[in-house]
Structure formats: structure tokens, C-alpha cells
Amino acid sequence: MVNIITDSTADLGTDIAAEFKLTVVPLSVTIGGKVYQDGVNILQKDLFALIEKHAELPKTAAPSVGEFSRAFECPGESVFIGISSKLSATIQNARLAAEMLPADKVRVIDSLNLSTGVGLLALRAAGLRDRSFSGEKIEQELQALVGKVRTSFVIDTMEYLYKGGRCTALQAIAGSVLKIHPIIEVRPDGTLGVKEKTRGSLQKGLQKVLDDFESHVHELDRGRVFITTTSDNAADIKFLADEIKRIAAPQEVRVTRAGSVISSHCGPGATGILYFVK
């Protein structure tokens, strides 16, 4: 059986990873002079408390080549699916580790995505594994799916984008004063871009993300849709889930909490919808 391995930015959490028999390699988060392993000894709620305590934005880092080498030591062949190579050195380090092993023991797939955009591919790989697909066939199937993942999310505060160098101080101040909530999307090349800016309440931004989802419903793969969030507003998440079910009737809607790495860059109150198109 093929080992399916992903990284912690897939934002699947321990329960889903265990359910689908996935191995998760954690990225690291450094704050207050201490290094944490994403999803291992730091969770989203801990992260935001530490940010407030230390008044600094965490530094995040890809797993080292050595960490990947240890993860790839498992018997048999493996398929690794990781966060976009345009956003992290994770894929680069995974490839370096794979090159140290016999040919085709580990196949590394650049998701060109993040969060449960990576997770969607990892779960699809697990499904193919359970149907006894070879590592080579899983790789082929996933490469054909990379360009079919759609990821967009609304940001509640621009403070984290500013601290992370993704917008200027003036933009951050203006965004705060004018209550601007940018809609961020993952572009086909694996980079992030501002799709739209909404002004007013966060709920207006959530509606924009939902409207964008609805505009793709004619080409939606109705197998699985993810809502991934850093928000504690259960009513907003229930609204999105109910609307997704009403609009598209997918086989399942899964809600996950973003891990500490993704949360470090988007801040509290961010929520996204992630899915495949046909």
C-alpha cells in the first residue's frame, strides 16, 4: 500500500488525518524565542494568545530535508503532497530528501495551493490508495487535479498581511479605517492575489466568497467541499455550510480550523471555501 504524506498546512487536523491514514509532516512556528511544531505542540488558539503576549508575528519555516528524510523512511513507496512551492520551501526540501532515496520511492507533488486546497488533493490520494492505485498512477491522477482546486477566503483584519509584508502600512491603516475585507485567492501559478475588496461588515465579505462559489457551481465536483477558518463565529460558519448545501448539495461539507502556520499569515476571523471543479 502506498503511503500518503502531506504537510501541516493542509489544515486537516489530527482526526481527519487519522481517518484517511495520512502522515503529516509539520512546519515550524517561532514566536517569543521558542520553536513550535504546527499541529503538534501549538494549535490556532495557542498561537493567537502568544501573538498577543509577545506583540510579534511568528516566523514560519518549512520542514528540513532531514525531517523529510525521516518521514520518507517508511516501508514501500510514498506520495507527498505539499504547500505551493511559490509560498514555502517545503516542496524544495521534500524533493531534496526524495532524491537521496531510490528512484520513485517518493513522488513529490506541488499542490500550487495551501490549506485544505492541499488537503483536498491529499484526501483524493488516500482514496486512490484505498483502490490499490500505484504510486505512479496516484501521481498522474493528482497532477491532473492540481489545476482544478479553487481556493478563496476573506480576511477580517489586514494587520497580519501588513506584518507579513503583503501590504503597506498605508493600505493596512486605510483597510482598518474603511473596514475593508480583502478576498484572497490562490492563482493558477500557486501565488496569492487579491481577488476583490469588500467594504463594511465581515459578513459582506463572507457573502462575496459564497457568491464566487455559487458562480462555479455549474462546474463543481460535488464530492467534497471544505470550509476552513480561523474564526470563532459559529453562526457565520453554519451559515456558509448551510448555504453551500443548499446551493450545490455536495456529498459532504467539512469544516476545519486552520493550523498555526496558515493562521500566522491570515490572522483571526479569516474563512475560506475550497473545492474541486470538474
VEXDREN-2710 file (C-alpha; in Angstrom, 1 decimal):
% VEXDREN-2710
k/r/px/py/pz
1/MET/0.0/0.0/0.0
2/VAL/1.2/3.5/-0.9
3/ASN/2.0/5.9/2.0
4/ILE/0.2/9.2/1.6
5/ILE/2.1/12.1/3.2
6/THR/1.2/15.7/3.4
7/ASP/2.3/18.7/5.5
8/SER/0.6/20.5/8.3
9/THR/-0.5/23.4/6.1
10/ALA/-3.1/21.0/4.7
11/ASP/-5.2/22.0/7.7
12/LEU/-6.9/18.7/8.1
13/GLY/-6.3/18.3/11.8
14/THR/-5.4/15.0/13.6
15/ASP/-8.9/13.5/13.3
16/ILE/-9.2/13.7/9.5
17/ALA/-5.5/12.7/9.1
18/ALA/-6.2/9.6/11.2
19/GLU/-9.5/8.8/9.4
20/PHE/-7.7/8.8/6.0
21/LYS/-4.5/7.3/7.3
22/LEU/-2.3/10.2/6.3
23/THR/1.2/11.0/7.6
24/VAL/1.6/14.7/8.4
25/VAL/5.0/16.5/8.4
26/PRO/4.7/19.6/10.5
27/LEU/6.1/23.0/9.5
28/SER/7.5/25.1/12.4
29/VAL/6.4/28.3/14.0
30/THR/8.8/30.5/16.0
31/ILE/7.5/33.1/18.5
32/GLY/8.8/34.5/21.7
33/GLY/12.1/32.8/21.0
34/LYS/10.6/29.3/21.1
35/VAL/10.1/27.0/18.1
36/TYR/6.8/25.0/17.9
37/GLN/5.7/22.2/15.6
38/ASP/2.5/23.1/13.8
39/GLY/-0.4/20.9/14.9
40/VAL/1.9/19.1/17.4
41/ASN/2.6/21.4/20.3
42/ILE/0.8/24.5/19.1
43/LEU/-2.8/25.0/17.9
44/GLN/-4.5/28.0/16.4
45/LYS/-5.9/29.2/19.8
46/ASP/-2.5/29.0/21.4
47/LEU/-0.9/30.9/18.5
48/PHE/-3.2/34.0/18.8
49/ALA/-2.6/34.1/22.6
50/LEU/1.2/34.0/22.0
51/ILE/1.0/36.8/19.4
52/GLU/-0.9/39.0/21.8
53/LYS/1.5/38.2/24.6
54/HIS/4.7/38.8/22.6
55/ALA/3.3/41.5/20.3
56/GLU/5.1/40.0/17.4
57/LEU/4.1/38.0/14.3
58/PRO/5.5/34.4/14.3
59/LYS/8.1/33.3/11.8
60/THR/7.2/30.1/10.0
61/ALA/9.5/27.6/8.3
62/ALA/9.4/24.6/6.1
63/PRO/10.4/21.1/7.5
64/SER/14.1/20.5/7.0
65/VAL/15.5/18.0/4.5
66/GLY/16.4/15.8/7.5
67/GLU/12.8/15.9/8.8
68/PHE/11.5/14.8/5.4
69/SER/14.1/12.1/5.2
70/ARG/12.8/10.6/8.4
71/ALA/9.2/10.9/7.3
72/PHE/10.1/9.1/4.0
73/GLU/11.8/6.2/5.7
74/CYS/8.5/4.3/5.9
75/PRO/8.4/0.9/4.0
76/GLY/7.1/0.9/0.5
77/GLU/6.5/3.8/-1.9
78/SER/5.1/7.2/-0.9
79/VAL/3.4/10.1/-2.4
80/PHE/3.9/13.5/-0.8
81/ILE/1.6/16.5/-1.4
82/GLY/2.7/19.8/-0.1
83/ILE/2.0/23.5/0.1
84/SER/2.7/25.6/-3.1
85/SER/6.4/25.9/-3.9
86/LYS/5.6/29.7/-4.5
87/LEU/4.7/30.1/-0.9
88/SER/7.2/27.9/1.0
89/ALA/10.4/25.9/0.7
90/THR/8.5/22.8/1.8
91/ILE/8.4/21.2/-1.7
92/GLN/12.0/22.1/-2.4
93/ASN/13.1/20.3/0.8
94/ALA/10.9/17.3/0.2
95/ARG/12.4/16.9/-3.3
96/LEU/15.9/17.1/-1.9
97/ALA/15.1/14.4/0.6
98/ALA/13.4/12.2/-2.1
99/GLU/16.5/12.5/-4.3
100/MET/18.5/10.8/-1.6
101/LEU/16.4/7.7/-1.9
102/PRO/16.0/5.1/-4.6
103/ALA/14.2/6.4/-7.7
104/ASP/10.4/6.5/-7.4
105/LYS/10.3/5.6/-3.7
106/VAL/8.8/9.0/-3.0
107/ARG/6.9/11.1/-5.5
108/VAL/6.6/14.8/-4.6
109/ILE/3.6/16.7/-5.8
110/ASP/3.5/20.5/-5.7
111/SER/-0.1/21.4/-4.9
112/LEU/0.3/25.0/-6.1
113/ASN/-2.2/25.6/-3.2
114/LEU/-2.5/26.0/0.5
115/SER/-4.6/25.0/3.4
116/THR/-7.3/22.4/2.6
117/GLY/-6.6/23.1/-1.1
118/VAL/-3.6/20.8/-0.3
119/GLY/-5.9/18.7/1.9
120/LEU/-8.3/18.1/-1.0
121/LEU/-5.5/16.6/-3.0
122/ALA/-4.2/14.5/-0.1
123/LEU/-7.7/13.0/0.6
124/ARG/-8.1/12.2/-3.1
125/ALA/-4.7/10.5/-3.0
126/ALA/-5.9/8.5/0.0
127/GLY/-9.0/7.4/-1.9
128/LEU/-6.9/6.2/-4.8
129/ARG/-4.5/4.4/-2.5
130/ASP/-7.5/2.6/-1.0
131/ARG/-8.5/1.5/-4.5
132/SER/-5.0/-0.1/-4.8
133/PHE/-3.6/2.5/-7.2
134/SER/0.2/2.5/-7.6
135/GLY/2.3/5.5/-6.6
136/GLU/2.9/6.3/-10.2
137/LYS/-0.9/6.2/-11.0
138/ILE/-1.7/8.3/-8.0
139/GLU/0.9/10.9/-9.1
140/GLN/-0.6/11.0/-12.5
141/GLU/-4.1/11.5/-11.2
142/LEU/-3.2/14.2/-8.8
143/GLN/-1.1/16.2/-11.3
144/ALA/-4.2/16.3/-13.5
145/LEU/-6.2/17.7/-10.5
146/VAL/-3.8/20.4/-9.2
147/GLY/-5.2/23.0/-11.6
148/LYS/-8.8/22.1/-10.6
149/VAL/-8.6/23.2/-7.0
150/ARG/-10.4/26.5/-6.2
151/THR/-9.4/28.4/-3.0
152/SER/-10.6/31.8/-1.8
153/PHE/-11.0/33.3/1.6
154/VAL/-12.0/36.5/3.3
155/ILE/-9.6/38.3/5.7
156/ASP/-11.1/40.0/8.7
157/THR/-8.0/42.2/9.5
158/MET/-5.2/43.4/7.3
159/GLU/-2.8/43.7/10.3
160/TYR/-1.3/40.2/9.6
161/LEU/-0.9/40.9/5.9
162/TYR/0.9/44.1/6.8
163/LYS/3.2/42.5/9.4
164/GLY/3.9/39.6/7.0
165/GLY/4.9/42.1/4.3
166/ARG/2.0/41.5/2.0
167/CYS/0.6/45.0/2.1
168/THR/1.9/48.5/3.1
169/ALA/1.3/50.3/6.3
170/LEU/-0.9/52.8/4.5
171/GLN/-3.0/50.0/3.0
172/ALA/-3.4/48.4/6.4
173/ILE/-4.5/51.7/8.0
174/ALA/-6.9/52.5/5.2
175/GLY/-8.3/49.0/5.4
176/SER/-8.9/49.3/9.1
177/VAL/-10.5/52.8/8.9
178/LEU/-12.7/51.9/5.9
179/LYS/-13.4/48.3/7.2
180/ILE/-12.0/46.7/4.0
181/HIS/-12.0/42.9/3.9
182/PRO/-9.9/41.6/1.0
183/ILE/-10.9/38.4/-0.7
184/ILE/-7.7/36.4/-1.3
185/GLU/-7.5/33.7/-4.0
186/VAL/-4.9/31.2/-4.9
187/ARG/-3.8/31.9/-8.5
188/PRO/-3.2/29.1/-11.1
189/ASP/0.6/29.6/-10.7
190/GLY/0.4/28.9/-6.9
191/THR/0.8/32.5/-5.8
192/LEU/-1.7/34.6/-3.8
193/GLY/-3.6/37.6/-5.1
194/VAL/-6.4/39.9/-4.0
195/LYS/-9.5/38.9/-6.0
196/GLU/-11.7/41.6/-4.6
197/LYS/-12.1/44.1/-1.7
198/THR/-15.3/44.3/0.2
199/ARG/-16.2/47.3/2.4
200/GLY/-18.3/47.1/5.5
201/SER/-19.0/44.1/7.7
202/LEU/-17.1/40.8/7.6
203/GLN/-20.4/39.1/6.7
204/LYS/-20.4/41.0/3.4
205/GLY/-17.0/39.5/2.7
206/LEU/-18.3/36.0/3.5
207/GLN/-21.2/36.6/1.1
208/LYS/-18.8/37.6/-1.6
209/VAL/-16.9/34.3/-1.1
210/LEU/-20.1/32.4/-1.2
211/ASP/-21.3/34.3/-4.3
212/ASP/-18.0/33.3/-6.0
213/PHE/-18.5/29.7/-5.0
214/GLU/-22.1/29.8/-6.5
215/SER/-20.7/31.2/-9.8
216/HIS/-18.7/28.0/-10.2
217/VAL/-21.5/25.6/-9.2
218/HIS/-22.1/24.5/-12.8
219/GLU/-18.6/23.0/-12.9
220/LEU/-18.3/21.9/-9.2
221/ASP/-17.1/18.5/-8.3
222/ARG/-19.8/17.7/-5.8
223/GLY/-17.8/15.1/-3.9
224/ARG/-16.3/17.3/-1.1
225/VAL/-16.2/21.0/-0.1
226/PHE/-14.1/22.4/2.7
227/ILE/-14.8/25.4/4.9
228/THR/-11.5/26.3/6.6
229/THR/-11.4/29.1/9.2
230/THR/-9.7/31.0/12.0
231/SER/-13.0/32.4/13.1
232/ASP/-14.8/31.6/16.4
233/ASN/-18.1/32.8/15.0
234/ALA/-20.0/29.5/14.8
235/ALA/-23.1/31.3/13.3
236/ASP/-21.1/32.5/10.3
237/ILE/-19.6/29.0/9.7
238/LYS/-23.1/27.4/10.0
239/PHE/-24.5/29.9/7.6
240/LEU/-21.8/29.1/5.0
241/ALA/-22.2/25.4/5.4
242/ASP/-26.0/25.6/5.1
243/GLU/-25.8/27.8/2.0
244/ILE/-23.2/25.5/0.4
245/LYS/-25.5/22.6/0.9
246/ARG/-28.5/24.5/-0.4
247/ILE/-26.7/25.8/-3.5
248/ALA/-24.7/22.7/-4.5
249/ALA/-25.8/19.7/-2.5
250/PRO/-22.2/18.2/-2.3
251/GLN/-21.7/14.8/-0.9
252/GLU/-20.0/16.3/2.2
253/VAL/-19.1/19.7/3.6
254/ARG/-16.2/19.5/6.0
255/VAL/-15.3/22.4/8.4
256/THR/-11.7/22.6/9.6
257/ARG/-9.6/25.0/11.7
258/ALA/-6.6/26.5/10.0
259/GLY/-3.3/25.4/11.6
260/SER/-0.9/27.8/13.2
261/VAL/1.2/28.3/10.1
262/ILE/-1.7/29.4/7.9
263/SER/-3.2/31.4/10.8
264/SER/0.1/33.3/11.2
265/HIS/-0.4/34.8/7.8
266/CYS/-4.2/35.4/7.6
267/GLY/-5.0/36.3/11.3
268/PRO/-8.1/35.7/13.3
269/GLY/-11.6/35.8/11.6
270/ALA/-10.4/34.5/8.2
271/THR/-12.7/32.0/6.4
272/GLY/-12.4/30.2/3.1
273/ILE/-14.2/27.9/0.8
274/LEU/-12.1/25.3/-1.0
275/TYR/-13.3/22.7/-3.6
276/PHE/-12.6/20.9/-6.9
277/VAL/-14.0/21.8/-10.2
278/LYS/-14.5/19.2/-12.9
END
